[in-house]
């Protein structure tokens, strides 16, 4: 009977190679993370309104107690509608400010009469939780003048934004800090 | 204790280096993609507690649908806006930079070239075609020869509907919220629909660029007033005679902020209305009572999707009616025309009208 063949790799070699592989994997991960974070220099988080799918995660995933994401209003795009679908429930009992008719869960939208039949809608940011319910209503039927933005008087600019990790529309991206908002604009007069 | 010198061949060195580089790359990829994986894992995790739910309204009660599809054809050009039926029962489709003339089955008969995107079209009894681009009207004779281009209405204008009588042409200018009355030579002779107490006119409310005008057999104009969710009847001089319609997401009303976006008239004077947001086509009596549905929201899945993600200013439907009462629905998103015929077993087809609601 032939003697048992010598193993190709000794135990010592195996342990040494394993340790080296683990160390290099960790180093690679560190390099990957650092590479992604290094692009954050001089930038802040923002939501691309064209990609936002109104998933509701902005209201719940932010590290702040009240989200840094707020609804903002592009007045130049707004139709000043009497029946604002961002303000009223899809099937309101009546077109008045009764809570049962209103869409916003925190009553953050104020409705002000302008002249028949026009009304102005403004966002009280202290109440807005960034749930995007009004944004969906406005987009579904109207001109899309309501949309979400990260407000930089509140945002703490985490290296890894907690909302961006769960954003269903992949709408979060970094933008230059000197141009921190991605606003909707009107095409009137083109 | 003697030193043990370890030697390594060039081949071994290259092999070991390649292995290490591979491991390094894999580690980097894993770390970089961890965010995407977390997003993918969490995006479908929970139902949105703040969902704006209109899913229920996408389904139409089948008993209310009294038309069935008898055919369908593609719009000759993409980005259609309006469809009109001519006196010869040919269809005129404003799409791309053309008004395309097709027969009732969609076969192309002629096409009229325009200097910009065609927004609207109407055909006179003598076959003269009036085509609206954004800021002015172009005129073609019955053979399709361009005979005139009327004066521009300026940068703010947005023509979106046309109607023609024996002596007048009516242009719906959504940008200026007015119906302009021209004589057939192109001279502006009146403005209809502007706020005017003396004429009982509260003003047209047009949040998005959908204003339409049609001429009824009773000699009055019918104009959609989308911001007020109603149809209004005007004399040629601009007196508001009557109106009907109410806002409601329910089937008997006009949904959203601003509907209807298009209208047509059946040979007996009843109305065909088109909506966006919840894209649907319905029939109303001459008095404005809801009668039935031609095609419900569930029939227009792409059109429904169009009002997402950014706004609802480019979706919508339009309709035309031929002399036999068939309804042609122009889907501006899918760029096609559906030919809708009354179901044979429907009450109205056998002489009785469907039960009106609302």
Interface residues (C-beta under 8 A of the other chain):
Chain A: X20 X21 X24 X25 X26 X27 X28 X29 X30 X31 X32 X33 X35 X36 X49 X50 X51 X52 X53 X54 X55 X56 X57 X59 X60 X77 X79 X80 X81 X82 X83 X84 X85 X90 X91 X95 X103 X105 X116 X117 X118 X131 X132 X133 X136 X137 X138 X139 X140 X141 X142 X143 X144 X160 X164 X165 X166 X167 X168 X169 X170 X184 X188 X189
Chain B: X19 X20 X23 X24 X25 X26 X27 X28 X29 X30 X31 X32 X35 X38 X39 X42 X43 X44 X48 X49 X50 X51 X52 X53 X54 X57 X155 X156 X202 X205 X207 X208 X227 X228 X229 X247 X248 X249 X250 X255 X256 X257 X258 X276 X277 X307 X308 X309 X310 X311 X312 X313
